[in-house]
Amino acid sequence: MPTTSLQTATAFSFSAGQQQQLYLTIKRHAGILPSTDVAALCQQYNQPVDVILRACLPIAAQFAVAPISQFFVGAIVCGLDAQGEQHFYFGANVEFTQQALSLVVHAEQSAINNAWLNGAKKIVKIAISDAPCGYCRQFMNELADAQSFDILLPKQQFKLAELLPYAFGPQDLGNAYSLFNPAPQLHGFAVTTEFDEQLLSCALAAYVPYSGNYSAVKISTFENGDFYGCYAENAAYSPSLSPLQSAVSQLHLAGLTMSKEVVKGIELLQTQGKENQLTASQAVLASYNDLPALQSISLPLKIKPTVI
Ligand SMILES: [Zn+2]
C-alpha cells in the first residue's frame, strides 16, 4: 500500500480582494511570486509556506486558458534559485481551439517550465489544484528532484513514487541527465549574421537528450517585451513540451493573450538537420486568427572548442 498521508483541510484562504491583488502582483512578475512576497505573506497571515502555497492555487488557475474544457487548473512550483531563495513559480493549463487535444499545455508543465526558464535550480514542492493526470506524472518523472519533492493537492500530500510506481524514466533510455540537471553544453550555433543572443542561448539550454534538436521560440509583443520558450523532452516522448507551447504558456502567465493586438512576431530557432518543431508549431498557431506568420530559422551546430 502506498503511504499517502491525508492531511486535514486548511481553513485558510485568501479573500476575493486579496486574490485579485495577488493576481496583479504575479502578473506583473510574469507568473512568479518572488521570495520576499512569499515571506511577507507567511508573516502577514502567520501561516507556514505550505498553507500559503495551497491558498495561492485559485490564483494560479486564473491564468488558465481553457476554451474547450472550461476546466481551469492551477499549479505552483515552490523552487529555490541559485542563491537558495524560495520563489513560487505559477502555472496553468492552456488549450488550443480547433486543434488536436494532444497539443494542450497542462498546468504542471506550465509551472515547471516557468521555474526552469526563470532560474529555479531545485524544486522543493509542487502544489496542484487537482490530482495530476498520468501525463503530468510522467512529465514530473523527468525532473532531477523527482524522488524528493512533495506533491501537494488541496487536502493530500504525496511523493511522485507513490503516484507513479514502476516508472519508465530517462535511465531506461540510457540518459543519465534530467530536466534541471542538464548535460554539459558542448555545442554552439554556427551563426553568420547578427542574431538574438537570448534566442540562441534559450535554444542551447533546451533539454533535448532524445532528439538533439536544440530549439527555442521567441514571441515578441508590441508593448510587453519578448517571451521565450525552450524545448523540454520527456523519455516517454508524448509529454514533451514544445518550444512554442513553452513560450505561449509564458505569455499567458504575464496575463497576455495570443492576439494580433499583442503579438508582434513569432520566431522558431532549431537545429539544422534535426528539424521537427515546425509543423507542431504551425499546428498550435493555426488555433489563432490573424497572428503574424511564424518565422522559422534552422542553424547548424558546431562543437565548442575545448578549453585547455
Ligand atoms: Zn496533466
Boltz pocket constraint, residues with backbone or C-beta under 6 A from the ligand:
constraints:
  - pocket:
      binder: B
      contacts: [[A, 106], [A, 107], [A, 108], [A, 132], [A, 133], [A, 134], [A, 135], [A, 136], [A, 137]]
      max_distance: 6.0
